[in-house]
Amino acid sequence: MRFDVPVPCLVVLIGPSGSGKTTWARQHFEEGEIVSSDALRAMVGAGEDDQVAGTAAFDVLERIVSERMKRGITTVVDTLGFDRDRRTGWVSLAHENGVPAHAVVFEADRDVAEERNAQRRRPIPKTVLGRQHTRFKKVMGEIEDEGFDAMHRVISEPGMVLTVGGLEREDDLVTPPAGHTFGLIVSRFNWGEGDLADNLTSIARRAEAAGFRDMWVMDHFRQIPQVGRAWEDIPEAYTALSFIAGLTTKIRLGALVTGITHRHPVVLGKMLASLDVLSGGRAIAGLGAAWDEKEHDGYGITFPSVRDRYELLEETLQMLPLLWGKGSPSFDGKFIQASELICYPRPIQDPIPIMIGGSGEKKTLRLVAKYADMCNLFGDPDRIRQKVDILHRHCSDVDRDPSQVEVTHLTRVLAASDRKSLRARVEELRDRNVPADTYVARNNAGTPPEIAGMIARFSESGATHTIVSMPDVSMEGSVEAFGQVIASLAST
């Protein structure tokens, strides 16, 4: 079974005794996330079935739910869920603290519930269970008007799985198409002194074995603030890519992306050609207009205006095919002037595929449509869909088939083979001041089926290639866990 909810979330379970609420909750959530009225009766009374202790147990439950909502922590409320005032109160409390509230309704057949009830150490009377089922039918008519952000149904029937928005058959689960491919970007190298080469060797070989199509590094001369501290290790991009080329045989290699101001464009073109030859035809030319003015100033690198940077980028896109082609053509542009564009050995790929990074609608995506083989977009699926629509319009303007441009997107992912392993990895990585649910949400943490579901939504938006950044990339099992996503698609 698979259950997808936002993180954090308030999850309210609703159903008669014996409908499977507690068992289901334990399958999908950690013990510390579940607040059970039965468990609290045992703590404040003589046992889980001590009805006299019910009032005290619910007082404690309400306090726990309130405190967890204030802190924005996923909370699963395991009670019968029949009290409408309590349900609406929990929903209001969640929304006041910016937490979505989902109802999960358990529709067990009466005979199934009675059979489960009979197996309990102290079964409840059949008459009481019958009244619960009668009350449950009324509850079903109330829930839709209570402000829940989503309602889900769990039915005691084999072959059913739970997803956001309702119940689906296992063979109807949304996954990316079999043609969806994956890349891995290594953007942070804070592995400690002496560990850079060994860790990069391990990551590259594991990524290739896991089925990643390509591997990327950032092209910056010092670490950028979005990733880490300026004084952290970050190797020069093309030196690192050449190093990886010598360690691998299949995985494609690129910088995501090279700022066009970082090197003379002809020198960059020669570097890319050399990388392509030495890697056996695996280079990708990732290009962008550059953005980090502070980095440029720190190193004394000229940082032109936005307009000039885009003009330089376009001239480079025009020049590179000439440099990589036959003969020694000249190029006379505003920023690039060359009398003899000679490049031997010539690249193995004819030409090296070009990726343009960025989502600018007027300039960047126009350049993609006109010159590039790939683009790299940022944002959620709705934003990706919007950008793809604009790209297609630019392709139409230049009479180009949009299918000739591969749409890639970049996202953070933390993968683990099962929920228990995932929670352990989150606890190992997160800062103590960052709640676990917040860390999960920031890093799109999940099991392989959950991650495949997330990526499917990007596929539906027009992206056919996902490049992932993994906060635990150097740790044992991380790349391999994501490899399960890749393998599952390869086998479909």
Secondary structure as UniProt FT lines:
FT   STRAND          10..14
FT   TURN            17..18
FT   HELIX           21..28
FT   HELIX           31..33
FT   STRAND          34..36
FT   HELIX           37..44
FT   TURN            48..49
FT   HELIX           51..53
FT   HELIX           54..70
FT   TURN            71..72
FT   STRAND          75..78
FT   HELIX           84..96
FT   TURN            97..98
FT   STRAND          101..107
FT   HELIX           110..118
FT   HELIX           126..140
FT   TURN            141..142
FT   HELIX           143..145
FT   TURN            146..147
FT   STRAND          150..155
FT   TURN            158..159
FT   STRAND          160..163
FT   TURN            164..165
FT   STRAND          166..169
FT   HELIX           170..172
FT   TURN            178..179
FT   STRAND          181..186
FT   TURN            193..194
FT   HELIX           196..210
FT   STRAND          214..217
FT   TURN            225..227
FT   TURN            230..231
FT   HELIX           237..247
FT   STRAND          252..255
FT   TURN            256..257
FT   STRAND          258..259
FT   TURN            260..261
FT   HELIX           265..278
FT   TURN            279..280
FT   STRAND          283..288
FT   HELIX           293..299
FT   HELIX           306..324
FT   STRAND          331..332
FT   STRAND          337..338
FT   STRAND          354..357
FT   TURN            361..363
FT   HELIX           364..371
FT   STRAND          374..377
FT   HELIX           381..397
FT   TURN            398..399
FT   HELIX           402..404
FT   STRAND          406..412
FT   STRAND          414..415
FT   HELIX           419..429
FT   TURN            432..433
FT   HELIX           436..442
FT   TURN            443..444
FT   STRAND          445..446
FT   HELIX           448..460
FT   TURN            461..462
FT   STRAND          465..469
FT   TURN            471..474
FT   TURN            476..477
FT   HELIX           478..490
//
